[in-house]
Amino acid sequence: MAHTRSAKKMIHVQSEERRRNRTIKSSVKTYIDKAEELISGKELEPAKAAVEQASVALDKAAHKRVIHPNNAARRKSRLIKKFNAAFPSPSK
């Protein structure tokens, strides 16, 4: 338990930050789950839109430092890899 005033204040500040970050992390996970569900359902256009939406959400979370930028890049890469495997582009 914190004893000094500054330590008590930091506990309060950190709990507020954690509360704000939790909502962002939750929404990012939701976007990723929706995109993966549409990819597995083989729905091209909705899946493409969902992947884009998840990508934007990951970028925003990384920009706000809610998640590490490398974490966001890794998640985006995995999601896009799944999308490309499910919907191969037509050969040129």
Phi and psi restraints in degrees (range 20) as a CNS / XPLOR table:
assign (resid 1 and name C) (resid 2 and name N)
       (resid 2 and name CA) (resid 2 and name C) 1.0 -73.1 20.0 2
assign (resid 2 and name N) (resid 2 and name CA)
       (resid 2 and name C) (resid 3 and name N) 1.0 144.6 20.0 2
assign (resid 2 and name C) (resid 3 and name N)
       (resid 3 and name CA) (resid 3 and name C) 1.0 -111.1 20.0 2
assign (resid 3 and name N) (resid 3 and name CA)
       (resid 3 and name C) (resid 4 and name N) 1.0 -37.9 20.0 2
assign (resid 3 and name C) (resid 4 and name N)
       (resid 4 and name CA) (resid 4 and name C) 1.0 -84.0 20.0 2
assign (resid 4 and name N) (resid 4 and name CA)
       (resid 4 and name C) (resid 5 and name N) 1.0 159.5 20.0 2
assign (resid 4 and name C) (resid 5 and name N)
       (resid 5 and name CA) (resid 5 and name C) 1.0 -61.0 20.0 2
assign (resid 5 and name N) (resid 5 and name CA)
       (resid 5 and name C) (resid 6 and name N) 1.0 -42.5 20.0 2
assign (resid 5 and name C) (resid 6 and name N)
       (resid 6 and name CA) (resid 6 and name C) 1.0 -67.0 20.0 2
assign (resid 6 and name N) (resid 6 and name CA)
       (resid 6 and name C) (resid 7 and name N) 1.0 -36.7 20.0 2
assign (resid 6 and name C) (resid 7 and name N)
       (resid 7 and name CA) (resid 7 and name C) 1.0 -67.2 20.0 2
assign (resid 7 and name N) (resid 7 and name CA)
       (resid 7 and name C) (resid 8 and name N) 1.0 -39.7 20.0 2
assign (resid 7 and name C) (resid 8 and name N)
       (resid 8 and name CA) (resid 8 and name C) 1.0 -64.8 20.0 2
assign (resid 8 and name N) (resid 8 and name CA)
       (resid 8 and name C) (resid 9 and name N) 1.0 -39.3 20.0 2
assign (resid 8 and name C) (resid 9 and name N)
       (resid 9 and name CA) (resid 9 and name C) 1.0 -65.6 20.0 2
assign (resid 9 and name N) (resid 9 and name CA)
       (resid 9 and name C) (resid 10 and name N) 1.0 -41.0 20.0 2
assign (resid 9 and name C) (resid 10 and name N)
       (resid 10 and name CA) (resid 10 and name C) 1.0 -64.6 20.0 2
assign (resid 10 and name N) (resid 10 and name CA)
       (resid 10 and name C) (resid 11 and name N) 1.0 -35.1 20.0 2
assign (resid 10 and name C) (resid 11 and name N)
       (resid 11 and name CA) (resid 11 and name C) 1.0 -61.7 20.0 2
assign (resid 11 and name N) (resid 11 and name CA)
       (resid 11 and name C) (resid 12 and name N) 1.0 -42.4 20.0 2
assign (resid 11 and name C) (resid 12 and name N)
       (resid 12 and name CA) (resid 12 and name C) 1.0 -65.3 20.0 2
assign (resid 12 and name N) (resid 12 and name CA)
       (resid 12 and name C) (resid 13 and name N) 1.0 -46.0 20.0 2
assign (resid 12 and name C) (resid 13 and name N)
       (resid 13 and name CA) (resid 13 and name C) 1.0 -62.2 20.0 2
assign (resid 13 and name N) (resid 13 and name CA)
       (resid 13 and name C) (resid 14 and name N) 1.0 -44.7 20.0 2
assign (resid 13 and name C) (resid 14 and name N)
       (resid 14 and name CA) (resid 14 and name C) 1.0 -65.3 20.0 2
assign (resid 14 and name N) (resid 14 and name CA)
       (resid 14 and name C) (resid 15 and name N) 1.0 -36.3 20.0 2
assign (resid 14 and name C) (resid 15 and name N)
       (resid 15 and name CA) (resid 15 and name C) 1.0 -67.1 20.0 2
assign (resid 15 and name N) (resid 15 and name CA)
       (resid 15 and name C) (resid 16 and name N) 1.0 -36.1 20.0 2
assign (resid 15 and name C) (resid 16 and name N)
       (resid 16 and name CA) (resid 16 and name C) 1.0 -66.9 20.0 2
assign (resid 16 and name N) (resid 16 and name CA)
       (resid 16 and name C) (resid 17 and name N) 1.0 -42.3 20.0 2
assign (resid 16 and name C) (resid 17 and name N)
       (resid 17 and name CA) (resid 17 and name C) 1.0 -62.2 20.0 2
assign (resid 17 and name N) (resid 17 and name CA)
       (resid 17 and name C) (resid 18 and name N) 1.0 -43.1 20.0 2
assign (resid 17 and name C) (resid 18 and name N)
       (resid 18 and name CA) (resid 18 and name C) 1.0 -62.3 20.0 2
assign (resid 18 and name N) (resid 18 and name CA)
       (resid 18 and name C) (resid 19 and name N) 1.0 -39.9 20.0 2
assign (resid 18 and name C) (resid 19 and name N)
       (resid 19 and name CA) (resid 19 and name C) 1.0 -63.4 20.0 2
assign (resid 19 and name N) (resid 19 and name CA)
       (resid 19 and name C) (resid 20 and name N) 1.0 -44.5 20.0 2
assign (resid 19 and name C) (resid 20 and name N)
       (resid 20 and name CA) (resid 20 and name C) 1.0 -66.1 20.0 2
assign (resid 20 and name N) (resid 20 and name CA)
       (resid 20 and name C) (resid 21 and name N) 1.0 -43.8 20.0 2
assign (resid 20 and name C) (resid 21 and name N)
       (resid 21 and name CA) (resid 21 and name C) 1.0 -66.7 20.0 2
assign (resid 21 and name N) (resid 21 and name CA)
       (resid 21 and name C) (resid 22 and name N) 1.0 -33.2 20.0 2
assign (resid 21 and name C) (resid 22 and name N)
       (resid 22 and name CA) (resid 22 and name C) 1.0 -61.9 20.0 2
assign (resid 22 and name N) (resid 22 and name CA)
       (resid 22 and name C) (resid 23 and name N) 1.0 -39.9 20.0 2
assign (resid 22 and name C) (resid 23 and name N)
       (resid 23 and name CA) (resid 23 and name C) 1.0 -66.8 20.0 2
assign (resid 23 and name N) (resid 23 and name CA)
       (resid 23 and name C) (resid 24 and name N) 1.0 -38.5 20.0 2
assign (resid 23 and name C) (resid 24 and name N)
       (resid 24 and name CA) (resid 24 and name C) 1.0 -67.0 20.0 2
assign (resid 24 and name N) (resid 24 and name CA)
       (resid 24 and name C) (resid 25 and name N) 1.0 -46.2 20.0 2
assign (resid 24 and name C) (resid 25 and name N)
       (resid 25 and name CA) (resid 25 and name C) 1.0 -60.9 20.0 2
assign (resid 25 and name N) (resid 25 and name CA)
       (resid 25 and name C) (resid 26 and name N) 1.0 -41.0 20.0 2
assign (resid 25 and name C) (resid 26 and name N)
       (resid 26 and name CA) (resid 26 and name C) 1.0 -63.9 20.0 2
assign (resid 26 and name N) (resid 26 and name CA)
       (resid 26 and name C) (resid 27 and name N) 1.0 -43.4 20.0 2
assign (resid 26 and name C) (resid 27 and name N)
       (resid 27 and name CA) (resid 27 and name C) 1.0 -67.3 20.0 2
assign (resid 27 and name N) (resid 27 and name CA)
       (resid 27 and name C) (resid 28 and name N) 1.0 -36.3 20.0 2
assign (resid 27 and name C) (resid 28 and name N)
       (resid 28 and name CA) (resid 28 and name C) 1.0 -61.9 20.0 2
assign (resid 28 and name N) (resid 28 and name CA)
       (resid 28 and name C) (resid 29 and name N) 1.0 -46.1 20.0 2
assign (resid 28 and name C) (resid 29 and name N)
       (resid 29 and name CA) (resid 29 and name C) 1.0 -61.6 20.0 2
assign (resid 29 and name N) (resid 29 and name CA)
       (resid 29 and name C) (resid 30 and name N) 1.0 -38.8 20.0 2
assign (resid 29 and name C) (resid 30 and name N)
       (resid 30 and name CA) (resid 30 and name C) 1.0 -63.8 20.0 2
assign (resid 30 and name N) (resid 30 and name CA)
       (resid 30 and name C) (resid 31 and name N) 1.0 -44.7 20.0 2
assign (resid 30 and name C) (resid 31 and name N)
       (resid 31 and name CA) (resid 31 and name C) 1.0 -61.8 20.0 2
assign (resid 31 and name N) (resid 31 and name CA)
       (resid 31 and name C) (resid 32 and name N) 1.0 -41.8 20.0 2
assign (resid 31 and name C) (resid 32 and name N)
       (resid 32 and name CA) (resid 32 and name C) 1.0 -65.0 20.0 2
assign (resid 32 and name N) (resid 32 and name CA)
       (resid 32 and name C) (resid 33 and name N) 1.0 -44.7 20.0 2
assign (resid 32 and name C) (resid 33 and name N)
       (resid 33 and name CA) (resid 33 and name C) 1.0 -61.1 20.0 2
assign (resid 33 and name N) (resid 33 and name CA)
       (resid 33 and name C) (resid 34 and name N) 1.0 -42.5 20.0 2
assign (resid 33 and name C) (resid 34 and name N)
       (resid 34 and name CA) (resid 34 and name C) 1.0 -62.6 20.0 2
assign (resid 34 and name N) (resid 34 and name CA)
       (resid 34 and name C) (resid 35 and name N) 1.0 -42.8 20.0 2
assign (resid 34 and name C) (resid 35 and name N)
       (resid 35 and name CA) (resid 35 and name C) 1.0 -64.1 20.0 2
assign (resid 35 and name N) (resid 35 and name CA)
       (resid 35 and name C) (resid 36 and name N) 1.0 -44.4 20.0 2
assign (resid 35 and name C) (resid 36 and name N)
       (resid 36 and name CA) (resid 36 and name C) 1.0 -64.6 20.0 2
assign (resid 36 and name N) (resid 36 and name CA)
       (resid 36 and name C) (resid 37 and name N) 1.0 -36.0 20.0 2
assign (resid 36 and name C) (resid 37 and name N)
       (resid 37 and name CA) (resid 37 and name C) 1.0 -65.6 20.0 2
assign (resid 37 and name N) (resid 37 and name CA)
       (resid 37 and name C) (resid 38 and name N) 1.0 -42.6 20.0 2
assign (resid 37 and name C) (resid 38 and name N)
       (resid 38 and name CA) (resid 38 and name C) 1.0 -69.3 20.0 2
assign (resid 38 and name N) (resid 38 and name CA)
       (resid 38 and name C) (resid 39 and name N) 1.0 -34.8 20.0 2
assign (resid 38 and name C) (resid 39 and name N)
       (resid 39 and name CA) (resid 39 and name C) 1.0 -64.4 20.0 2
assign (resid 39 and name N) (resid 39 and name CA)
       (resid 39 and name C) (resid 40 and name N) 1.0 -45.5 20.0 2
assign (resid 39 and name C) (resid 40 and name N)
       (resid 40 and name CA) (resid 40 and name C) 1.0 -69.0 20.0 2
assign (resid 40 and name N) (resid 40 and name CA)
       (resid 40 and name C) (resid 41 and name N) 1.0 -24.1 20.0 2
assign (resid 40 and name C) (resid 41 and name N)
       (resid 41 and name CA) (resid 41 and name C) 1.0 -83.1 20.0 2
assign (resid 41 and name N) (resid 41 and name CA)
       (resid 41 and name C) (resid 42 and name N) 1.0 -0.9 20.0 2
assign (resid 41 and name C) (resid 42 and name N)
       (resid 42 and name CA) (resid 42 and name C) 1.0 60.1 20.0 2
assign (resid 42 and name N) (resid 42 and name CA)
       (resid 42 and name C) (resid 43 and name N) 1.0 39.1 20.0 2
assign (resid 42 and name C) (resid 43 and name N)
       (resid 43 and name CA) (resid 43 and name C) 1.0 -105.3 20.0 2
assign (resid 43 and name N) (resid 43 and name CA)
       (resid 43 and name C) (resid 44 and name N) 1.0 103.1 20.0 2
assign (resid 43 and name C) (resid 44 and name N)
       (resid 44 and name CA) (resid 44 and name C) 1.0 -62.5 20.0 2
assign (resid 44 and name N) (resid 44 and name CA)
       (resid 44 and name C) (resid 45 and name N) 1.0 -60.8 20.0 2
assign (resid 44 and name C) (resid 45 and name N)
       (resid 45 and name CA) (resid 45 and name C) 1.0 -64.3 20.0 2
assign (resid 45 and name N) (resid 45 and name CA)
       (resid 45 and name C) (resid 46 and name N) 1.0 -48.6 20.0 2
assign (resid 45 and name C) (resid 46 and name N)
       (resid 46 and name CA) (resid 46 and name C) 1.0 -62.5 20.0 2
assign (resid 46 and name N) (resid 46 and name CA)
       (resid 46 and name C) (resid 47 and name N) 1.0 -36.1 20.0 2
assign (resid 46 and name C) (resid 47 and name N)
       (resid 47 and name CA) (resid 47 and name C) 1.0 -66.1 20.0 2
assign (resid 47 and name N) (resid 47 and name CA)
       (resid 47 and name C) (resid 48 and name N) 1.0 -40.3 20.0 2
assign (resid 47 and name C) (resid 48 and name N)
       (resid 48 and name CA) (resid 48 and name C) 1.0 -62.4 20.0 2
assign (resid 48 and name N) (resid 48 and name CA)
       (resid 48 and name C) (resid 49 and name N) 1.0 -43.4 20.0 2
assign (resid 48 and name C) (resid 49 and name N)
       (resid 49 and name CA) (resid 49 and name C) 1.0 -66.3 20.0 2
assign (resid 49 and name N) (resid 49 and name CA)
       (resid 49 and name C) (resid 50 and name N) 1.0 -39.5 20.0 2
assign (resid 49 and name C) (resid 50 and name N)
       (resid 50 and name CA) (resid 50 and name C) 1.0 -68.2 20.0 2
assign (resid 50 and name N) (resid 50 and name CA)
       (resid 50 and name C) (resid 51 and name N) 1.0 -37.6 20.0 2
assign (resid 50 and name C) (resid 51 and name N)
       (resid 51 and name CA) (resid 51 and name C) 1.0 -64.4 20.0 2
assign (resid 51 and name N) (resid 51 and name CA)
       (resid 51 and name C) (resid 52 and name N) 1.0 -41.9 20.0 2
assign (resid 51 and name C) (resid 52 and name N)
       (resid 52 and name CA) (resid 52 and name C) 1.0 -63.6 20.0 2
assign (resid 52 and name N) (resid 52 and name CA)
       (resid 52 and name C) (resid 53 and name N) 1.0 -42.8 20.0 2
assign (resid 52 and name C) (resid 53 and name N)
       (resid 53 and name CA) (resid 53 and name C) 1.0 -64.2 20.0 2
assign (resid 53 and name N) (resid 53 and name CA)
       (resid 53 and name C) (resid 54 and name N) 1.0 -41.8 20.0 2
assign (resid 53 and name C) (resid 54 and name N)
       (resid 54 and name CA) (resid 54 and name C) 1.0 -65.4 20.0 2
assign (resid 54 and name N) (resid 54 and name CA)
       (resid 54 and name C) (resid 55 and name N) 1.0 -38.3 20.0 2
assign (resid 54 and name C) (resid 55 and name N)
       (resid 55 and name CA) (resid 55 and name C) 1.0 -63.4 20.0 2
assign (resid 55 and name N) (resid 55 and name CA)
       (resid 55 and name C) (resid 56 and name N) 1.0 -43.1 20.0 2
assign (resid 55 and name C) (resid 56 and name N)
       (resid 56 and name CA) (resid 56 and name C) 1.0 -64.2 20.0 2
assign (resid 56 and name N) (resid 56 and name CA)
       (resid 56 and name C) (resid 57 and name N) 1.0 -42.9 20.0 2
assign (resid 56 and name C) (resid 57 and name N)
       (resid 57 and name CA) (resid 57 and name C) 1.0 -62.6 20.0 2
assign (resid 57 and name N) (resid 57 and name CA)
       (resid 57 and name C) (resid 58 and name N) 1.0 -40.7 20.0 2
assign (resid 57 and name C) (resid 58 and name N)
       (resid 58 and name CA) (resid 58 and name C) 1.0 -64.7 20.0 2
assign (resid 58 and name N) (resid 58 and name CA)
       (resid 58 and name C) (resid 59 and name N) 1.0 -42.2 20.0 2
assign (resid 58 and name C) (resid 59 and name N)
       (resid 59 and name CA) (resid 59 and name C) 1.0 -62.3 20.0 2
assign (resid 59 and name N) (resid 59 and name CA)
       (resid 59 and name C) (resid 60 and name N) 1.0 -42.0 20.0 2
assign (resid 59 and name C) (resid 60 and name N)
       (resid 60 and name CA) (resid 60 and name C) 1.0 -65.0 20.0 2
assign (resid 60 and name N) (resid 60 and name CA)
       (resid 60 and name C) (resid 61 and name N) 1.0 -42.2 20.0 2
assign (resid 60 and name C) (resid 61 and name N)
       (resid 61 and name CA) (resid 61 and name C) 1.0 -63.7 20.0 2
assign (resid 61 and name N) (resid 61 and name CA)
       (resid 61 and name C) (resid 62 and name N) 1.0 -38.8 20.0 2
assign (resid 61 and name C) (resid 62 and name N)
       (resid 62 and name CA) (resid 62 and name C) 1.0 -68.9 20.0 2
assign (resid 62 and name N) (resid 62 and name CA)
       (resid 62 and name C) (resid 63 and name N) 1.0 -39.2 20.0 2
assign (resid 62 and name C) (resid 63 and name N)
       (resid 63 and name CA) (resid 63 and name C) 1.0 -64.2 20.0 2
assign (resid 63 and name N) (resid 63 and name CA)
       (resid 63 and name C) (resid 64 and name N) 1.0 -36.3 20.0 2
assign (resid 63 and name C) (resid 64 and name N)
       (resid 64 and name CA) (resid 64 and name C) 1.0 -82.7 20.0 2
assign (resid 64 and name N) (resid 64 and name CA)
       (resid 64 and name C) (resid 65 and name N) 1.0 -0.5 20.0 2
assign (resid 64 and name C) (resid 65 and name N)
       (resid 65 and name CA) (resid 65 and name C) 1.0 64.1 20.0 2
assign (resid 65 and name N) (resid 65 and name CA)
       (resid 65 and name C) (resid 66 and name N) 1.0 26.1 20.0 2
assign (resid 65 and name C) (resid 66 and name N)
       (resid 66 and name CA) (resid 66 and name C) 1.0 -72.1 20.0 2
assign (resid 66 and name N) (resid 66 and name CA)
       (resid 66 and name C) (resid 67 and name N) 1.0 -40.6 20.0 2
assign (resid 66 and name C) (resid 67 and name N)
       (resid 67 and name CA) (resid 67 and name C) 1.0 -123.6 20.0 2
assign (resid 67 and name N) (resid 67 and name CA)
       (resid 67 and name C) (resid 68 and name N) 1.0 159.2 20.0 2
assign (resid 67 and name C) (resid 68 and name N)
       (resid 68 and name CA) (resid 68 and name C) 1.0 -69.6 20.0 2
assign (resid 68 and name N) (resid 68 and name CA)
       (resid 68 and name C) (resid 69 and name N) 1.0 142.9 20.0 2
assign (resid 68 and name C) (resid 69 and name N)
       (resid 69 and name CA) (resid 69 and name C) 1.0 -57.3 20.0 2
assign (resid 69 and name N) (resid 69 and name CA)
       (resid 69 and name C) (resid 70 and name N) 1.0 -35.5 20.0 2
assign (resid 69 and name C) (resid 70 and name N)
       (resid 70 and name CA) (resid 70 and name C) 1.0 -67.9 20.0 2
assign (resid 70 and name N) (resid 70 and name CA)
       (resid 70 and name C) (resid 71 and name N) 1.0 -34.0 20.0 2
assign (resid 70 and name C) (resid 71 and name N)
       (resid 71 and name CA) (resid 71 and name C) 1.0 -63.5 20.0 2
assign (resid 71 and name N) (resid 71 and name CA)
       (resid 71 and name C) (resid 72 and name N) 1.0 -44.6 20.0 2
assign (resid 71 and name C) (resid 72 and name N)
       (resid 72 and name CA) (resid 72 and name C) 1.0 -63.0 20.0 2
assign (resid 72 and name N) (resid 72 and name CA)
       (resid 72 and name C) (resid 73 and name N) 1.0 -43.3 20.0 2
assign (resid 72 and name C) (resid 73 and name N)
       (resid 73 and name CA) (resid 73 and name C) 1.0 -63.5 20.0 2
assign (resid 73 and name N) (resid 73 and name CA)
       (resid 73 and name C) (resid 74 and name N) 1.0 -41.7 20.0 2
assign (resid 73 and name C) (resid 74 and name N)
       (resid 74 and name CA) (resid 74 and name C) 1.0 -64.0 20.0 2
assign (resid 74 and name N) (resid 74 and name CA)
       (resid 74 and name C) (resid 75 and name N) 1.0 -44.1 20.0 2
assign (resid 74 and name C) (resid 75 and name N)
       (resid 75 and name CA) (resid 75 and name C) 1.0 -64.4 20.0 2
assign (resid 75 and name N) (resid 75 and name CA)
       (resid 75 and name C) (resid 76 and name N) 1.0 -42.5 20.0 2
assign (resid 75 and name C) (resid 76 and name N)
       (resid 76 and name CA) (resid 76 and name C) 1.0 -62.0 20.0 2
assign (resid 76 and name N) (resid 76 and name CA)
       (resid 76 and name C) (resid 77 and name N) 1.0 -43.1 20.0 2
assign (resid 76 and name C) (resid 77 and name N)
       (resid 77 and name CA) (resid 77 and name C) 1.0 -61.2 20.0 2
assign (resid 77 and name N) (resid 77 and name CA)
       (resid 77 and name C) (resid 78 and name N) 1.0 -45.3 20.0 2
assign (resid 77 and name C) (resid 78 and name N)
       (resid 78 and name CA) (resid 78 and name C) 1.0 -64.0 20.0 2
assign (resid 78 and name N) (resid 78 and name CA)
       (resid 78 and name C) (resid 79 and name N) 1.0 -40.4 20.0 2
assign (resid 78 and name C) (resid 79 and name N)
       (resid 79 and name CA) (resid 79 and name C) 1.0 -66.1 20.0 2
assign (resid 79 and name N) (resid 79 and name CA)
       (resid 79 and name C) (resid 80 and name N) 1.0 -44.8 20.0 2
assign (resid 79 and name C) (resid 80 and name N)
       (resid 80 and name CA) (resid 80 and name C) 1.0 -67.5 20.0 2
assign (resid 80 and name N) (resid 80 and name CA)
       (resid 80 and name C) (resid 81 and name N) 1.0 -35.1 20.0 2
assign (resid 80 and name C) (resid 81 and name N)
       (resid 81 and name CA) (resid 81 and name C) 1.0 -63.2 20.0 2
assign (resid 81 and name N) (resid 81 and name CA)
       (resid 81 and name C) (resid 82 and name N) 1.0 -41.6 20.0 2
assign (resid 81 and name C) (resid 82 and name N)
       (resid 82 and name CA) (resid 82 and name C) 1.0 -63.7 20.0 2
assign (resid 82 and name N) (resid 82 and name CA)
       (resid 82 and name C) (resid 83 and name N) 1.0 -42.2 20.0 2
assign (resid 82 and name C) (resid 83 and name N)
       (resid 83 and name CA) (resid 83 and name C) 1.0 -61.9 20.0 2
assign (resid 83 and name N) (resid 83 and name CA)
       (resid 83 and name C) (resid 84 and name N) 1.0 -47.1 20.0 2
assign (resid 83 and name C) (resid 84 and name N)
       (resid 84 and name CA) (resid 84 and name C) 1.0 -66.5 20.0 2
assign (resid 84 and name N) (resid 84 and name CA)
       (resid 84 and name C) (resid 85 and name N) 1.0 -31.8 20.0 2
assign (resid 84 and name C) (resid 85 and name N)
       (resid 85 and name CA) (resid 85 and name C) 1.0 -70.8 20.0 2
assign (resid 85 and name N) (resid 85 and name CA)
       (resid 85 and name C) (resid 86 and name N) 1.0 -36.6 20.0 2
assign (resid 85 and name C) (resid 86 and name N)
       (resid 86 and name CA) (resid 86 and name C) 1.0 -76.2 20.0 2
assign (resid 86 and name N) (resid 86 and name CA)
       (resid 86 and name C) (resid 87 and name N) 1.0 -34.4 20.0 2
assign (resid 86 and name C) (resid 87 and name N)
       (resid 87 and name CA) (resid 87 and name C) 1.0 -126.8 20.0 2
assign (resid 87 and name N) (resid 87 and name CA)
       (resid 87 and name C) (resid 88 and name N) 1.0 79.4 20.0 2
assign (resid 87 and name C) (resid 88 and name N)
       (resid 88 and name CA) (resid 88 and name C) 1.0 -64.6 20.0 2
assign (resid 88 and name N) (resid 88 and name CA)
       (resid 88 and name C) (resid 89 and name N) 1.0 141.3 20.0 2
assign (resid 88 and name C) (resid 89 and name N)
       (resid 89 and name CA) (resid 89 and name C) 1.0 -72.7 20.0 2
assign (resid 89 and name N) (resid 89 and name CA)
       (resid 89 and name C) (resid 90 and name N) 1.0 145.9 20.0 2
assign (resid 89 and name C) (resid 90 and name N)
       (resid 90 and name CA) (resid 90 and name C) 1.0 -64.8 20.0 2
assign (resid 90 and name N) (resid 90 and name CA)
       (resid 90 and name C) (resid 91 and name N) 1.0 138.4 20.0 2
assign (resid 90 and name C) (resid 91 and name N)
       (resid 91 and name CA) (resid 91 and name C) 1.0 -68.6 20.0 2
assign (resid 91 and name N) (resid 91 and name CA)
       (resid 91 and name C) (resid 92 and name N) 1.0 147.6 20.0 2
